[in-house]
Amino acid sequence: MTRNLRDEISIIYCGKLDKYQGETLATLSTNGNKILKSKYAKSVTAWIYIGDDYVMNYEKDQEQALEKLGRNIPAYHLIDVWKLLKEKFREVETISTKELLINPIHNRVPFKDIENLYDWEKGFDGGMPYWVTGNKERKAGNLERAIELFDIARYNGYNAPALYRSYAMTYRKLKDYDNEIAIIEEALERLSSEKININEIHFMELKERKQKLSH
């Protein structure tokens, strides 16, 4: 059964996710805790999730943490962190959530489970039609449906800057900047490592967008 994680988040936070993020960030910062931009920073001590993520995605994150940092990183749900901080510290004024490290929530399968991962032609044939349809849905304003179709295209092995560019534009329209950054990072890593013909303009657009989001 497919879960609608955005509905889950809306229910958990009663439509006030920004409030919980802002108050958590403010309380942590006020009490001397540094909010890091990278979840694999050497000094990272914990990850905060805004909702339940797939276990396989979490395991992949931990594998990368072991590889890059040599240790596992504890992870906590934002609502639990918020409650703990409210019990321990007084009320503080809410501030910007721009710096708060939140792992993006999505329905994408882990990278290692993508079909036709090492067969570009089969991936193109199996995934490209879903990207085409998804792009039409995006242009029509059906953003959630577009993401679902892009996920299928990606799962089937479609690997092109156009797919990731469409992903990024859709997440941007949804103001889901965490997922926009995550999908751009995957695109840059994947497209740089695979020997395929890519649209250099689209590739450079992704790099420039990541730089803007990182500031």
Residue pairs with C-beta under 8 A, 6 or more apart in sequence:
2 107
3 107
5 51
5 52
5 105
5 106
5 107
6 105
6 144
8 51
8 52
9 17
9 50
9 51
9 105
10 17
12 51
12 79
13 19
13 20
13 50
13 79
17 50
18 97
19 94
20 78
20 79
20 82
21 50
21 78
21 97
21 100
21 102
22 94
22 95
22 96
22 97
23 82
23 85
23 86
23 92
23 94
24 48
24 78
24 81
24 82
24 85
24 100
25 35
25 95
25 96
25 97
25 99
25 100
26 92
26 93
26 94
26 95
27 85
27 86
27 89
27 92
28 35
28 85
29 35
29 95
30 89
30 92
31 89
34 43
35 99
35 100
35 101
36 43
36 44
36 101
37 99
37 101
37 214
38 44
38 101
39 47
39 61
39 73
39 101
39 103
40 64
40 65
40 68
40 69
42 69
44 69
44 73
45 73
45 74
46 73
46 74
46 75
46 76
47 61
47 73
47 74
47 75
47 76
47 101
47 103
48 75
48 76
48 77
48 78
48 81
48 100
48 101
48 102
48 103
49 75
49 76
49 77
49 78
49 102
49 103
49 105
50 77
50 78
50 102
50 103
50 105
51 77
51 105
52 77
52 105
53 103
53 105
54 110
56 109
56 110
56 113
57 110
58 75
60 110
60 111
60 112
61 73
61 103
62 72
62 73
65 71
65 72
65 73
66 72
75 103
78 102
102 178
103 178
104 176
104 178
104 179
104 181
104 182
105 179
106 151
106 179
106 182
107 148
107 151
108 151
108 154
108 155
109 151
109 154
109 155
111 117
111 186
111 190
113 155
114 123
114 154
114 155
114 156
114 157
115 123
115 126
115 155
115 156
115 157
116 122
116 123
116 126
116 127
116 156
116 157
117 123
117 157
119 157
120 157
120 159
120 194
120 196
122 157
123 156
123 157
123 158
123 159
124 157
124 158
124 159
124 160
126 156
126 157
126 158
127 152
127 153
127 154
127 155
127 156
127 157
127 158
127 159
127 163
128 153
128 158
128 160
129 153
130 149
130 150
130 152
130 153
130 156
130 158
131 149
131 150
131 153
131 158
131 160
131 162
131 163
131 166
133 149
134 145
134 146
134 147
134 148
134 149
134 150
134 152
134 153
134 166
135 146
135 166
137 143
137 145
137 146
137 149
138 146
138 166
138 169
138 170
138 173
143 170
143 173
143 174
146 166
146 170
147 167
147 170
147 171
150 163
150 166
150 167
150 170
153 163
154 163
159 190
159 191
159 194
159 196
160 196
160 198
160 199
161 187
161 191
161 198
161 199
161 202
161 203
161 205
161 206
162 199
162 202
164 183
164 184
164 186
164 187
164 191
164 202
164 206
165 202
165 205
165 206
167 180
167 183
167 187
168 180
168 183
168 184
168 187
168 206
168 209
171 177
171 179
171 180
171 183
172 180
177 213
180 209
180 213
181 210
181 213
181 214
184 206
184 209
184 210
184 213
185 210
187 206
188 203
188 206
188 207
188 210
191 198
191 203
